[in-house]
Amino acid sequence: MSIKTVADFSPGRTILLALFIAICIGTALLALPIARLSWIHPIDLFFTATSVTCVCGLFTVPLDEFISFGHAVILALIQIGGLGLITMTLFLMSLFLNLGMATQFMAGQLLELESKTKMKQLLIFIISLTLLFELLGACFIFIAIKAHFPVGKALFLACFQSISSFCNAGISLFPAHQFDYQNSYTILMTSSLLMICGGLGFITWQELVQYAHAVWSKKLHILSLYSRIVLYWSASLLTIFSIIFWILERDNVLTHLSTPAKITSCLFHAVSFKSAGLLIVDPTQLQLASLLLIMASSLIGSAPGSTGSGIKITTLAVLLSSVRAAIAGKASTDIHGRHIPMDQVYKS
């Protein structure tokens, strides 16, 4: 298929078609005898493939029903879903072909970019950053679990946990979904950092790298309003949700933990609530207010162009700023001293 043919598809149709193809291939691979312990109904296989490709984390059959090949397929679908099938396809295309303007425009829409950028360099940056974070995360997790599992299994579990965390998939292969690792600070903090890194978005990370390079070179570089909103609101929401979860659950599901473990658990859950949904406590024992907190955090989600979901942090920032402007009787919406165009307000 030529670049022109690819560019003729609208971004929405391209995403829909790519997702459908990936899910069907995943379903077919999971249906192979080498992927499962016993027979599983095709609709359950289709649901599983859909859930992991969409990094949703819901299952109608236990993950224990699948064996090594099946887990590898699930891991591949998580990676595809987290990065985006179109992102990976465009990356591979960019290695061998010169992307035309139409294809670059489509890629910009798919990656939720509002301005022109060097698409090939951005795609290479996305893939490189992803591999770097996932490799580092896998190394730290492997060190923490190597004494509990055979080397081969420990390596796979570490890679699975690292990729799942960075992609905000909320899926774990650890026994009882990490119930045995509530006091493992290395696993919890590594997973939390990976979820944060994936949730900040690749454009923010690109600007942070450029900012660090400018500081190192003693040059002036100012972060864009977009990145400042993502960083400020991400830190604010993480702090607020951590404190609220501490207040609600310190004498409930966290009562048996030490104070450092309680703090670590609160930080982990505050990060996980945004998109991943990975819990290390029994959700049936949570306060109703905590469940409401989870829903609110999940609704907000992460940054645009990230591995997270939700309405996006920037959308929340614009909405709240618009409400504040309306209450103050202002005709325009401003964030950090910058005027927000009305088309962006309407979009939010």
Secondary structure, 3 states (H helix, E strand, C coil): CCHHHHHHCCHHHHHHHHHHHHHHHHHHHHCCHHHECCCCCHHHHHHHHHHHHCCCCCCCCCHHHECHHHHHHHHHHHHHHHHCHHHHHHHHHHHHCCCCHHHHHHHHHHCCCCCCCCHHHHHHHHHHHHHHHHHHHHHHHHHHHCCCCCHHHHHHHHHHHHHHHHCCCCCCCCHHHHHHHCCCHHHHHHHHHHHHHHHHCHHHHHHHHHHHHHHHCCCCCCCCHHHHHHHHHHHHHHHHHHHHHHHHHCCCCCCCCCHHHHHHHHHHHHHHHHCCCCCCCCHHHCCHHHHHHHHHHHHHCCCCCCCCCCCCHHHHHHHHHHHHHHHCCCCCEEECCEEECHHHHHHC
